[in-house]
């Protein structure tokens, strides 16, 4: 039986309670995490200057000036567009910087940055589904972890979304049992227009079934290469998306393992065999390890142990030249009558796993 840990709300990582429309949610986020957003974005600016040799202001102006990403969000997700505006207003950060910060994967492509990482695991069983991941990000982002608790309203279900302060989200789950995990696929085509990854994640979590989420994902143009693993209590779908199109996981099976190279996109074998900078991420070695380990797992607690494994490379420790680090871990158990959300908001093994607590039903 699963151990009963402390709730996330009792931990040291900020849990930001959000409700209302996009502007209201963003303003709450910006006000409550103002200091953390300031320090996190200063590290982000420093990293940009180290990588590009330009001032962060010049880089952001070039990036946004060359792209149509803000337009895509304004038209395709106006509520989330307003949420970013609210974060900027309340935190006192320049609006263009906050947009560029939220266009994380797309800014990496523009800057030519690779070798980040992420490991996604899914398990389908008779009693339900488990979906989880280690999210690997630049080591400079460590310490900015927050958990967004988005209250239900007439249109959207309640959600828990792991994020960095100032960002709208990196992965999450909703109370209807729809969960979304992602991993970057830098070999696939990108574009400076289309919907950015963070906004797609949040839009997926507004859907009430994985079928609805998949329909949405197929309906939009994608700005960067990314795998989206989407689960509900009935199963797991996985989509490799890029500016060139979308390829769905062709064969359903009891387990899903994905790291940072395409598996079923046309030409995937050639892309995965290509010696390039992405090999710094250890994508093949993590995939091979997990392909053996995952079918042997008996429950979610054992998956948490796998996510803490440093020797396998699944839990990433920054080592030159790859200055990435596991930013957080998540494990979602989705059954007929329950959705459990577990987070390690920091490196698994170095921080405790905690269980998110859903709101009490009205009248309870």
Residue pairs with C-beta under 8 A, 6 or more apart in sequence:
2 299
2 300
2 301
2 340
3 301
4 355
5 352
5 353
5 354
5 355
6 352
6 354
6 355
7 354
7 355
7 356
7 357
8 15
8 147
8 343
8 345
8 354
8 355
8 356
8 357
9 15
9 357
10 354
11 345
11 352
11 354
13 145
13 146
13 147
13 345
13 346
14 32
14 33
14 36
14 146
14 147
14 165
15 146
15 147
15 149
16 28
16 29
16 32
16 33
16 146
16 147
16 148
16 149
17 28
17 149
17 151
18 24
18 25
18 28
18 29
18 148
18 149
18 150
18 151
19 25
19 28
19 150
19 151
19 153
20 28
20 153
21 79
21 82
22 78
22 79
22 80
22 81
22 82
22 83
22 85
22 86
23 82
23 83
23 85
23 86
24 86
25 83
25 86
25 150
26 82
26 83
26 84
26 85
26 86
26 87
26 88
26 89
26 90
27 86
27 87
27 89
27 90
28 86
28 90
29 83
29 86
29 87
29 90
29 91
29 148
29 166
30 37
30 86
30 87
30 88
30 89
30 90
30 91
30 92
30 93
30 166
31 90
31 91
33 91
33 146
33 165
33 166
34 90
34 91
34 92
36 144
36 146
36 165
36 166
37 87
37 91
37 93
37 165
37 166
38 91
38 92
38 93
39 143
39 144
40 141
40 143
40 144
40 164
40 165
40 166
41 93
41 97
41 98
41 101
41 166
43 140
43 141
43 144
44 56
44 101
44 140
44 141
45 56
45 97
46 56
46 140
47 138
47 140
48 54
48 56
48 59
48 60
48 111
49 55
49 56
49 59
51 111
51 113
52 59
52 111
54 62
56 97
59 111
60 96
60 97
60 100
61 96
63 100
63 103
63 107
63 110
63 111
64 70
64 96
64 99
64 100
66 110
66 192
67 103
67 106
67 110
67 192
67 193
68 192
68 193
69 99
69 103
69 106
69 192
69 193
69 194
69 196
69 223
70 81
70 99
71 193
72 193
72 194
72 195
72 196
72 221
72 223
73 80
73 81
73 84
73 99
73 195
73 196
73 199
74 81
76 195
76 199
76 220
77 195
77 199
77 202
77 203
80 168
80 199
80 202
80 203
83 168
84 95
84 98
84 99
84 102
84 168
85 95
87 93
87 98
87 166
87 168
88 94
88 95
88 97
88 98
88 99
89 95
91 98
91 166
93 166
98 166
100 107
101 107
101 166
101 167
102 166
102 167
102 168
102 196
102 198
102 199
103 196
103 198
103 223
104 137
104 167
104 197
104 198
105 184
105 196
105 197
105 198
105 223
105 224
105 226
106 190
106 192
106 196
106 197
106 223
106 224
108 114
108 116
108 184
108 186
109 186
109 190
109 224
110 192
114 186
114 276
114 277
114 278
114 280
114 281
115 277
115 278
115 279
115 280
115 281
115 321
115 322
115 324
116 136
116 137
116 138
116 184
116 186
116 260
116 281
116 324
117 134
117 136
117 183
117 184
117 259
117 260
117 281
117 282
117 283
117 286
117 316
117 324
117 326
118 133
118 134
118 135
118 136
118 182
118 183
118 184
118 259
118 260
119 133
119 134
119 136
119 183
119 257
119 258
119 259
119 286
119 290
119 307
119 314
120 131
120 132
120 133
120 181
120 182
120 183
120 227
120 229
120 238
120 256
120 257
120 258
120 259
121 130
121 131
121 132
121 133
121 255
121 256
121 257
121 290
121 294
121 303
121 306
122 129
122 130
122 131
122 132
122 229
122 231
122 236
122 238
122 255
122 256
122 257
123 129
123 130
123 131
123 254
123 255
123 256
123 294
123 297
123 303
124 235
124 236
124 252
124 253
124 254
124 255
125 254
127 335
127 336
128 233
128 333
128 334
128 335
128 336
129 231
129 232
129 233
129 234
129 235
129 236
129 333
129 334
129 335
130 300
130 303
130 331
130 332
130 333
130 334
131 179
131 181
131 229
131 231
131 236
131 256
131 331
131 332
131 334
132 181
132 300
132 303
132 304
132 307
132 329
132 330
132 331
132 332
133 171
133 181
133 182
133 183
133 229
133 307
133 329
133 330
134 307
134 314
134 315
134 316
134 326
134 328
134 329
134 348
135 162
135 170
135 171
135 326
135 327
135 328
135 329
135 330
136 281
136 316
136 324
136 325
136 326
136 327
137 164
137 170
137 324
137 325
137 327
138 323
138 324
138 325
139 318
139 323
139 324
139 325
140 323
141 164
141 325
141 327
142 325
142 327
142 346
142 347
144 164
144 165
144 166
145 162
145 163
145 164
145 165
145 327
145 328
145 345
145 346
146 162
146 163
146 164
146 165
146 345
147 160
147 161
147 162
147 163
147 343
147 345
147 356
148 159
148 160
148 161
148 162
148 163
148 168
148 169
148 172
149 158
149 159
149 160
149 356
150 156
150 158
150 159
150 160
150 161
151 158
151 359
152 158
152 175
152 359
155 206
156 174
156 206
157 174
157 175
157 176
157 178
157 205
157 206
157 208
158 174
158 175
158 358
158 359
159 172
159 173
159 174
159 175
159 205
160 172
160 173
160 174
160 341
160 343
160 356
161 168
161 169
161 170
161 171
161 172
161 201
161 202
161 205
162 169
162 170
162 171
162 172
162 328
162 330
162 343
162 345
163 169
163 170
164 170
164 327
167 198
168 198
168 199
168 202
169 198
169 201
169 202
169 205
170 182
170 198
170 201
170 327
170 328
171 180
171 181
171 182
171 201
171 328
171 330
172 179
172 180
172 201
172 202
172 205
172 330
173 179
173 180
173 205
173 330
173 332
173 334
173 339
173 341
174 205
174 206
174 208
174 339
175 339
175 358
176 208
176 209
176 232
176 339
177 231
177 232
177 233
177 334
177 335
177 339
178 204
178 205
178 207
178 208
178 209
178 210
178 213
178 230
178 231
178 232
179 230
179 231
179 232
179 332
179 334
179 339
180 201
180 204
180 205
180 213
180 228
180 229
180 230
181 228
181 229
181 330
182 197
182 201
182 226
182 227
182 228
182 229
183 226
183 227
183 229
183 258
183 259
183 260
184 224
184 225
184 226
184 227
184 260
185 225
185 226
185 227
185 240
185 242
185 260
185 261
185 262
185 265
186 225
186 260
186 278
187 225
187 261
187 262
187 271
187 272
187 274
187 276
187 278
188 224
188 225
188 240
188 241
188 242
188 243
188 244
188 262
188 265
188 271
189 225
189 242
189 243
189 244
190 223
190 224
190 225
190 242
190 243
191 221
191 222
191 223
191 224
191 243
192 223
193 221
193 223
194 220
194 221
194 222
194 223
194 224
194 243
195 203
195 220
195 221
195 222
195 223
196 223
196 224
197 223
197 224
197 226
200 217
200 220
200 222
200 226
200 228
201 228
203 216
204 213
204 216
204 217
204 228
204 230
207 213
207 216
209 232
210 230
210 231
210 232
210 234
210 235
210 236
210 237
213 230
214 230
214 237
214 239
214 248
217 228
217 230
217 239
217 241
217 246
218 239
218 246
221 243
222 241
222 242
222 243
222 246
223 243
224 242
224 243
225 240
225 241
225 242
225 243
225 262
226 240
226 241
226 242
227 238
227 239
227 240
227 241
227 258
227 262
228 238
228 239
228 241
229 236
229 237
229 238
229 256
229 258
230 236
230 237
230 238
230 239
231 237
231 332
231 334
232 334
233 334
233 335
233 336
235 252
236 252
236 256
237 248
237 249
238 248
238 249
238 256
238 258
239 246
239 247
239 248
239 249
240 246
240 247
240 262
240 263
240 264
240 265
240 268
241 247
242 265
247 262
247 264
247 265
247 266
248 264
249 256
249 263
249 264
250 264
254 295
255 294
255 295
257 287
257 290
257 291
257 294
258 287
259 281
259 283
259 284
259 286
259 287
259 290
260 278
260 281
260 283
261 268
261 271
261 272
261 278
261 283
261 284
261 287
262 268
262 271
262 272
263 272
265 271
272 284
280 321
280 322
281 322
281 324
282 313
282 316
282 322
285 312
285 313
286 312
286 313
286 314
289 312
289 313
289 314
290 306
290 312
290 314
293 306
293 312
294 303
294 306
297 303
297 306
300 331
300 333
300 340
300 342
303 331
304 329
304 331
304 342
304 344
304 348
304 353
306 312
306 314
307 314
307 315
307 326
307 329
307 331
307 344
307 348
308 315
308 329
308 344
308 347
308 348
308 349
309 315
309 349
310 317
310 349
315 326
315 329
315 347
315 348
315 349
316 322
316 324
316 325
316 326
317 325
317 326
317 347
318 324
318 325
325 347
326 347
326 348
327 346
328 343
328 344
328 345
328 346
329 343
329 344
329 348
329 353
330 341
330 342
330 343
330 344
331 342
331 353
332 339
332 340
332 341
332 342
333 339
333 340
333 342
334 340
339 358
340 355
341 355
341 356
342 353
342 354
342 355
342 356
343 353
343 354
343 356
344 351
344 352
344 353
344 354
345 351
345 354
